[in-house]
């Protein structure tokens, strides 16, 4: 069975645990709690596999990513980092590209991704959290761009691009240059967290948001995500409108719009099929 034919919940990964929470909602847990879920080359490869397999399964409507134990993700494994200075420039570039591909795959999944931040999201863990469509945090959530603390750049795994757009250039610069922690309450105030919840209620709150998403048209949500992401990169309103117009034209050819209109007339909840 190839990766693209594999049911997501049947995948056996070394660094990520996968659970079906309920129909349409999958929970992926970074499963290296002995190292605060630090990242390795294997984890980057498995993040890409997770994204590709999720996109092949029409039954999956929302992916939630969290960490096991007391951290979300502490960034790159420092034991593995000891070998980096000894790599050639091209070997290091290849390794960096593997890592970037894993997080980019999560970012560009067709379905919404919720990061359930249960603790520290540092360095590459911050980049992973930023790659999600939204972030829900417990009161133990904290973020830092730890790169400068170990002699690296905050221009890593999309952090410089995403952090600036979420926080604005001034706040992003301060967070990136100091490497300080942004604690949960400040992260919520700055908009880095969409919701702030109790430690024990984190997954439940994330599932509640996922259920609200699942109640909507699957293709409507997916094309909304495509429009929101693509229009962060276009340079004009005209280009944004062109993309939006094409999306709406496609969706009016599908069954979900007709079902929604019939449901409204019949005063009943719609039953979307994503076709």
C-alpha positions as CSV (number, residue, x, y, z in Angstrom):
1,X,0.0,0.0,0.0
2,X,1.5,3.4,-1.0
3,X,1.5,6.4,1.3
4,X,-1.3,8.1,-0.8
5,X,-3.5,5.0,-0.5
6,X,-3.0,4.6,3.3
7,X,-5.7,5.4,5.8
8,X,-4.2,8.2,8.0
9,X,-5.2,6.4,11.2
10,X,-3.4,3.3,10.1
11,X,-0.1,5.0,9.7
12,X,2.6,3.9,12.1
13,X,5.0,6.8,12.7
14,X,8.0,7.0,15.0
15,X,7.6,10.5,16.3
16,X,3.9,11.3,15.9
17,X,0.8,9.5,17.4
18,X,-2.4,9.7,15.4
19,X,-5.9,9.3,16.8
20,X,-9.3,9.7,15.3
21,X,-11.1,11.9,17.8
22,X,-14.5,11.7,16.1
23,X,-15.6,11.5,12.5
24,X,-13.8,14.2,10.4
25,X,-11.4,15.2,13.2
26,X,-7.9,13.7,13.7
27,X,-5.5,14.5,16.5
28,X,-1.8,14.3,15.7
29,X,0.4,14.3,18.9
30,X,4.1,14.9,18.7
31,X,5.4,12.0,20.7
32,X,8.9,12.6,22.0
33,X,8.0,13.9,25.4
34,X,11.3,12.8,26.9
35,X,12.9,15.5,24.8
36,X,10.0,18.0,25.0
37,X,9.0,16.8,21.5
38,X,12.2,18.1,19.9
39,X,12.5,17.9,16.2
40,X,14.6,15.4,14.3
41,X,15.0,14.7,10.6
42,X,12.6,11.8,11.1
43,X,9.9,14.1,12.5
44,X,10.2,16.5,9.6
45,X,9.8,13.6,7.1
46,X,6.8,12.3,9.1
47,X,5.1,15.7,9.2
48,X,5.3,15.8,5.4
49,X,3.9,12.2,5.3
50,X,1.1,13.2,7.7
51,X,0.1,16.1,5.5
52,X,0.2,14.1,2.3
53,X,-1.9,11.3,3.8
54,X,-4.4,13.7,5.3
55,X,-4.9,15.4,1.9
56,X,-5.7,12.0,0.3
57,X,-8.5,11.2,2.8
58,X,-11.7,13.1,2.0
59,X,-13.2,11.9,5.3
60,X,-10.8,14.1,7.3
61,X,-12.0,17.6,7.7
62,X,-9.8,19.1,10.4
63,X,-6.3,18.2,11.7
64,X,-5.4,19.1,15.3
65,X,-1.6,19.0,16.2
66,X,-0.5,19.0,19.8
67,X,2.5,17.8,21.9
68,X,2.7,15.0,24.4
69,X,3.8,15.8,28.0
70,X,4.5,19.3,29.1
71,X,5.7,20.9,25.8
72,X,4.3,21.5,22.4
73,X,7.6,21.4,20.7
74,X,11.0,22.6,21.9
75,X,12.6,23.0,18.5
76,X,15.4,21.1,16.8
77,X,17.0,18.4,19.0
78,X,20.2,19.9,20.3
79,X,21.9,16.5,20.4
80,X,21.3,16.2,16.7
81,X,22.4,19.8,16.2
82,X,25.9,19.0,17.3
83,X,26.6,17.4,13.9
84,X,25.4,20.5,11.9
85,X,28.7,22.5,12.0
86,X,30.5,19.5,10.5
87,X,28.2,19.2,7.5
88,X,29.2,20.6,4.1
89,X,27.2,23.6,2.9
90,X,25.3,21.5,0.4
91,X,24.6,18.7,3.0
92,X,23.3,21.3,5.4
93,X,21.1,22.8,2.6
94,X,19.6,19.4,1.9
95,X,18.8,18.9,5.5
96,X,17.3,22.4,5.8
97,X,15.1,21.6,2.8
98,X,13.8,18.4,4.3
99,X,12.8,20.4,7.4
100,X,11.2,23.2,5.4
101,X,9.3,20.8,3.2
102,X,7.8,19.1,6.3
103,X,6.4,22.4,7.7
104,X,5.4,23.7,4.3
105,X,3.4,20.6,3.8
106,X,1.5,21.2,7.0
107,X,1.0,24.9,6.1
108,X,-0.4,24.1,2.7
109,X,-2.7,21.2,3.6
110,X,-6.1,21.6,1.9
111,X,-8.0,21.2,5.3
112,X,-7.7,23.5,8.3
113,X,-5.0,22.8,10.9
114,X,-5.4,23.7,14.5
115,X,-2.3,23.8,16.7
116,X,-3.3,23.0,20.3
117,X,-0.4,24.6,22.2
118,X,0.0,22.7,25.5
119,X,3.4,24.2,26.5
120,X,6.5,25.7,25.1
121,X,6.7,26.2,21.3
122,X,10.3,27.2,20.8
123,X,12.4,27.6,17.6
124,X,11.2,25.2,15.1
125,X,8.3,24.5,17.4
126,X,7.3,28.1,17.0
127,X,7.5,27.7,13.2
128,X,5.3,24.6,13.4
129,X,2.7,26.5,15.5
130,X,2.8,29.4,13.0
131,X,2.2,26.9,10.1
132,X,-1.2,26.0,11.5
133,X,-4.3,28.0,10.5
134,X,-5.1,28.9,14.1
135,X,-3.6,28.3,17.5
136,X,-5.5,27.5,20.7
137,X,-3.4,27.5,23.9
138,X,-3.6,26.4,27.4
139,X,-2.3,28.8,30.2
140,X,1.0,26.9,29.9
141,X,1.5,27.9,26.3
142,X,4.6,30.0,25.6
143,X,6.4,30.9,22.5
144,X,10.0,32.0,21.6
145,X,12.1,32.4,18.6
146,X,15.0,30.6,20.2
147,X,17.2,30.6,17.1
148,X,19.4,33.6,18.1
149,X,20.2,32.0,21.4
150,X,22.1,29.2,19.6
151,X,23.8,31.3,17.0
152,X,21.2,30.8,14.2
153,X,18.7,33.1,12.4
154,X,15.0,33.6,13.1
155,X,14.7,33.3,9.3
156,X,14.0,29.6,9.7
157,X,11.1,27.3,8.5
158,X,8.9,30.2,7.6
159,X,9.1,32.0,11.0
160,X,10.3,35.3,9.6
161,X,7.5,35.5,7.0
162,X,4.6,34.2,9.2
163,X,5.6,36.0,12.5
164,X,5.8,39.4,10.8
165,X,2.4,39.0,9.2
166,X,0.8,37.9,12.5
167,X,2.4,40.3,14.9
168,X,3.5,43.2,12.7
169,X,7.1,44.1,11.9
170,X,8.0,45.9,15.1
171,X,6.7,43.2,17.6
172,X,8.1,40.4,15.3
173,X,11.5,42.1,15.3
174,X,11.5,42.4,19.1
175,X,10.5,38.8,19.6
176,X,13.0,37.6,17.0
177,X,16.0,39.6,18.2
178,X,15.6,39.0,21.9
179,X,14.6,35.4,21.9
180,X,12.4,36.1,24.9
181,X,9.3,34.0,25.8
182,X,5.9,35.3,24.9
183,X,3.7,33.9,27.6
184,X,0.1,32.7,27.1
185,X,-1.7,35.9,28.1
186,X,0.5,38.1,26.0
187,X,0.3,35.7,23.0
188,X,-3.5,35.9,23.2
189,X,-3.4,39.7,23.4
190,X,-1.1,39.9,20.4
191,X,-3.3,37.6,18.4
192,X,-0.7,34.7,18.3
193,X,-3.4,32.6,20.1
194,X,-7.0,32.6,18.9
195,X,-8.2,31.2,22.2
196,X,-6.8,30.7,25.7
197,X,-8.2,27.9,27.7
198,X,-7.4,25.8,30.8
199,X,-4.7,23.1,30.6
200,X,-7.3,20.3,31.0
201,X,-9.7,21.8,28.5
202,X,-7.3,22.4,25.6
203,X,-8.1,19.5,23.4
204,X,-11.8,19.7,24.2
205,X,-11.8,23.4,23.1
206,X,-9.8,22.6,20.0
207,X,-12.3,19.8,19.1
208,X,-15.2,22.3,19.6
209,X,-13.7,24.6,17.1
210,X,-13.1,21.7,14.7
211,X,-16.8,20.7,15.0
212,X,-17.9,24.2,14.0
213,X,-15.6,23.9,10.9
214,X,-17.0,20.4,10.1
215,X,-20.5,21.7,10.2
216,X,-19.8,23.7,7.0
217,X,-19.3,22.8,3.4
218,X,-15.9,20.9,3.1
219,X,-15.1,22.4,-0.3
220,X,-16.3,25.8,0.8
221,X,-13.8,25.7,3.8
222,X,-11.0,24.3,1.6
223,X,-11.3,27.1,-1.0
224,X,-11.7,29.7,1.8
225,X,-8.3,28.4,3.1
226,X,-6.8,28.6,-0.3
227,X,-8.0,32.1,-0.8
228,X,-6.8,33.3,2.6
229,X,-3.3,31.9,2.1
230,X,-2.9,32.8,-1.5
231,X,-4.1,36.4,-0.9
232,X,-1.4,36.9,1.8
233,X,1.1,36.8,-1.1
234,X,-0.6,38.7,-3.9
235,X,0.2,42.4,-4.5
236,X,-3.1,43.9,-5.4
237,X,-6.8,43.8,-4.7
238,X,-7.4,43.0,-8.4
239,X,-5.4,39.8,-8.1
240,X,-7.2,38.8,-4.9
241,X,-10.6,39.4,-6.6
242,X,-9.5,37.3,-9.5
243,X,-8.8,34.3,-7.2
244,X,-12.0,34.8,-5.2
245,X,-14.1,35.0,-8.4
246,X,-12.7,31.7,-9.7
247,X,-13.3,30.0,-6.3
248,X,-16.9,31.1,-6.1
249,X,-17.5,30.1,-9.8
250,X,-16.2,26.6,-9.0
251,X,-18.3,26.2,-5.8
252,X,-21.6,27.1,-7.6
253,X,-21.0,24.1,-9.8
254,X,-21.0,21.7,-6.8
255,X,-23.7,20.1,-4.8
256,X,-23.1,21.8,-1.4
257,X,-24.6,25.2,-2.5
258,X,-27.8,23.5,-3.7
259,X,-28.0,21.5,-0.5
260,X,-27.6,24.6,1.6
261,X,-30.4,26.4,-0.3
262,X,-32.7,23.4,0.0
263,X,-31.9,23.1,3.7
264,X,-32.8,26.8,4.3
265,X,-36.1,26.4,2.4
266,X,-36.8,23.2,4.3
267,X,-35.8,24.7,7.7
268,X,-33.4,21.9,8.4
269,X,-29.6,21.5,8.9
270,X,-27.7,21.0,5.7
271,X,-26.0,17.7,5.0
272,X,-22.9,18.5,3.0
273,X,-21.0,15.9,0.9
274,X,-18.1,18.0,-0.4
275,X,-19.0,17.4,-4.0
